[in-house]
Amino acid sequence: MTRDTAAGATGIDEPESRVTPQARAVVEQFERHLRLERHNSVNTVRAYVGDLTDLFTYAGGLGRDLQEITLRDLRGWLAAMQARGVATATLQRRAGAARVFFAWLLDEGMIGRDPAAELRSPRVHRRLPRSLSSREASEMMAAAIARAGEAEDAEGPRNVAILEVLYGSGLRVSELCGLDVGDVDTATAVVRVLGKGDKERSVPVSGAALVAVDRWLERRSEWAGADSGHALFLGRRGARIDPRIVRRVVHEAVQSVPDAPDQGPHGLRHAMATHLLEGGADLRSVQEMLGHASLATTQIYTHVTDERLRSAFRQAHPRA
C-alpha cells in the first residue's frame, strides 16, 4: 500500500513575515526532512511549517537570529500566544514542532545547543464525547445486518463489513479505505493496516468481521471494474471507496439506534477502545491496536472508563 505525498507546504511566504532568508532556507530544508525522511502526513508538515514561521516571525521581532534563540525566547513565544487566546492544543503542537525542529538542527550540526530540549508543553485536558455503549453497538450491528438481508444489491453486505471492521478493529477511516483484498488474513484473523507515517501494523479482526467481509467479497464482483484494482471496499462505480461514503454509512447506521449519540467512523474507534478497556484489556495492547505513537494518547480512554465507574458507584452505593 502506498500513500501520496504532497510536493510542498505553505506558510513561509507571508509578505509581512520577519523570517530571515537563512531561517526561510532552513525551514524549507526541514520541510523536506519531514516529508521524505520522517514520512509525516501532508497536514502535519503544513502545520509544522506554519508553526515555525510563527516562531521565526516572533524571534525576528526580538532581533534574534536562528542560532540566538533561547529557551526563554521559546517560552515567551508560547506565553504570547496564550495571552492571545490560542487554544491549548495548538500551543502543545507548536511546542512539539519546536522540539522536533531544534533537535533536528542539532543533529545536522547547524546549532551547538538545543534551546527546546527543556521546553514543556501546556497540559491539554481532553474529553471525549459520549461513545456508543456496548448495547448500542450491538443494536447498530443488528439493524445493519437486518437491512442487508432485505437489500437486493451489494450495498448492504458491504456496509455491514465496513461497520464490523471499523468497530471490531478500531481502524481510522483512511486506513479502512486503503485496505486491499489481501490485507484481511482469515487464517490468522488479523488485518494488515498502513497507518500514520506509512507505519504498518497487524490488528486482530473479530470473527463477526471476518464473516461480514467474506459475504461482501461474494458480492464484490457486482461492482468491480477497471478502476477497482485490489481495493477491498468499493463504491457503486467500482473505484476504491471514498471516506465520505464511509462516514455516511456510519452516521446512518448509528441513527437507527434510539437515543444513541451521533457518531462517525472515529466514534466507532473510540467505542472499540473504551469497550476493550472496560472488558479488561491492558492499555499497551489497546495502544498497539489503535496505532498510537504515544501511550499518553491512549490514556484518554481510561478517563472515560473511570467516569463510568464513578457514575455507577454514585448510583449504586448506598453511601455514595
N, C-alpha and C positions, 0 to 999 in steps of 0.2 A: 504494500500500500504506500502511496506517496501523498504528499501534501504540497500544494502550491505555495511558493514564497513570493512576497512582493519584491519589486525591484528597488524600492526605497521607502523612506518615511518622510513625512513633512514635519515642519516645526522649527527649522533652523534658518529660515529666510525671512523672518519677520522684519519689516522695514524699520521699526523703532527699537529693534533689539540692540543691546550693548555687547553682544557676543563678539569677542575679538576674532580676527582671521585665524589665529592659532587655535583658539578653542573651537571654532567652527570646523576646522580641518580634523581636529582630534575627535569631535563628536561624530563626524561622518565616518571616520575610521572605526569608532566604537559601534556605530550602527551596522557596519558590515560584519563586525565580530559577532554581534547579537544574531544576525540573520544566518551567517554562513558557518559559524563555529558552535554557537550555543543553540542554534535552531529554534530561536524563540518565535512565537507567533507574530503575525503582522501587527496585531493590536498591541502586544507587549512592546515591540520595537518602537512603534509610533508613540506610545505613552512614555517610554524611557527617554526618547529623543526630546519630546516636549518638556519632560521634567528637567533635563539637563540644560535645555535652552533657557528655562525659567531660572535655574540656578546661576548660569553664567550672566544672565541679564542682571540678576541681583548682585553678583560679585563685581560686575562691571560698574555698577553704581557705587560700590565701595572702593573702586580703583584697584581691585585685586586681579592679578594675572593668574593663570592656571596653577602655576607652582606655588602661589602665595596664599591660596585658600586654606583656612584653618578650621579646626573643629568648632571654634567659636563662631566663625562665619556661617558654617552649615547649620548650627543651632539657631543663629539669628535668622537665617533664611526660612526655616520651618516655623519659628515664632512669628515672623512677619505674615506668613500665610495663615497661621492660626488666628491671628488678630483680624484678618480679613474675612474670617468665617469659612475658610476652606475646610471641607469635610475631613474627619479624622482618617478615614480610609484612604483618601488621596494623599494626606500627609505621610501615612505609613508607606504607601507605594513610592513616594518621592524620596523618602529616606532610604528605602531599599535600592532605588535606582542609583543614588549617590554612593552607597556602599559597593555595589557591583562595579560601578564606573571607576572609582578610585582604586579599588583592588586590582582591576584590570590595568590601570595606568602604572601601578607599582610593579606588576608582573612584567609589563612591557618595558620597564626601565625609564619611563617618562617622568616619574617623580621619585624623590628619595624617601618619602614617608607617606603614609596613608592617613589623611586627616579624618576620614569617615570610619576608621576602624572602631572607634568608640561611640559612634553616633547611634543613639537609641531612637526607636520609633514610638510614636504615641500609641497607647493601647486602644484597640478597636473593640468595642463591646457589641458584638454581632448577635442578632437574634433572628432565628429562622421563623418564617411564617408557619402557621399550623400545618402539619403534614397529614396525609391520609392515615387513618388508623388501620390496623390490620383487618378489621371487619370491613371497612370501606374499600380497601384494596381488593378484598375478596369479592365484594359485591360488584365492583367495577369490572373485574375479570369475568365474573359470571354473566353480566349483562353483555359484554363484548362477545363472549362465546355464543350466547343465545342469538345475538344479531347475525353472527357469522353463519349460524345454522340455517337462518332464514334467507340469507343472501344467495343470489344465483351466480354471481361472478367472483373473482379472486380477491376483491377488496376486503371482505370480511375475514378470511383466513390471514391475509397479510396484516391487517390491523391487530388481530389477536397476537400474532407473532411479535409485532412491534411492542405491544404493551407488555407481553411476558418477558421479553429480553430487557426492556428498559427497567422494569420493576425487579426482575429476577437477578439481573447482573449489575444494576446501577450505572449504566453507561451514560455518558454525555450524548446529547443529540447528534453532535458532529461525529462521534465515534460510531454510533449506530448507523448513520448514513454512509459511513465509509466502509462498512463491513462487506466482505466478499463472501461468496458461497462457501469457499473452503475454510473460512475463518471459524466456523462453528464445528467443533470436533465432537461428534456424537459418541465416539469410542471413549474419550476421556472426560466428556461432559464439561468442556471449557470452551470459551470463546476468546480468540486472539484479537486484541484491540490495539489500535495505533492511537495513543493519547497525545497529550500536550507535549511539545518539544520533540515530536516524532519518536516518543518512547513507547515501545511495545510491551504489553503485559498480557498475561493469561488470567482470565477471570472465570470462576465457576459459573455454570449456567444450570438453571433448575430443570428438573425432569419435565415440568409443565411447559417450559420454554422450548425444550428440545422437541416435544410433541407438536407444539404450535408451529415451529419452524419447518418441521417435516411436512405438515399439512399445507403450509404456504408453498413449499417447494414443489409439491404435487400440482399446484395451480400456476406457478410462476411462468411457465411456458405460454400461458394465455396472453401475457402482457409482454413477454420478452421480444426483443427486436435487435436491430443493428446497433443501437446505442446502449444496450444493456451491459455488455461486457460481462464481468464476473460479479457485478453488484448483487448483493443478497436481496435487498429490498428495492423494488421498482415503483415508479409512478405509473399511471394508466398508459402513458405514451411510451413506456418501455425504457426510459432513462433511469439512472440511479435516483432514488427518492430524494426529494428536496426537504431540508429541515422544516420549512414552513408547513409541509404536508404532515410531517410527524407531529408538530405542535398542535395542528388542528385535530389529528386523531386522538391525542391525549386529552385535550380540552373537552372534546365531545364525549369521550369515554367517562371522564370524571363527572360531567354534568348529569350522567344517568344515575348517579348516586345521590339520594336526597340529603341535603344539608352538608355535603362534602365541600371542603374548600376548593376553589378553582385552582387547578394545577396544570403546569406544563410538564414537559419531559424532565426538567430539573427537579420538579416537585416529586416525581416518582423516584428519582435518585436520592432525594432527602428521605423519602419514606422508607426506601430499602435500607439505608444506613441506620435510621432510627430503629426500625424493626429488628435488624440484626443485633444491635446493642441491647435492646430490650430482651432479646432472646438469649443473651449470654455470650455473644461473640466478643472477642477481645479487640481492643481499639486498633492494634497494629495490623490485624488481619483486615479490618474494615478499611484502613488506610491503603493497604495494598490493592484491595479490590477496586476502590474508587480512583486509584492512581494519583493520590495526593502526594506532592513532593515533601510536604511537612506534616508531621503528626499534629501540629497545632491547628491546622485546617480541619482535620477530622474531629478534633476535640469539641467542636461546637455542637456536635450531635449528642455528646454526653450531657450538655446543658439541657437539651430537650428532654432526654430521659430522666434527668434529675428533677425537672419541673413536674413531669407526670407523676413521679414517685411522691413528691411533696404534695401534689394535689390529691392523690389517692389517700395519702396519710391524713390530710386535713379532713377529708370526707368520712373516713372510716374509723379513725381512732377516737375513742370517747373523750380523751383529754387533750385533743389537738387544738 
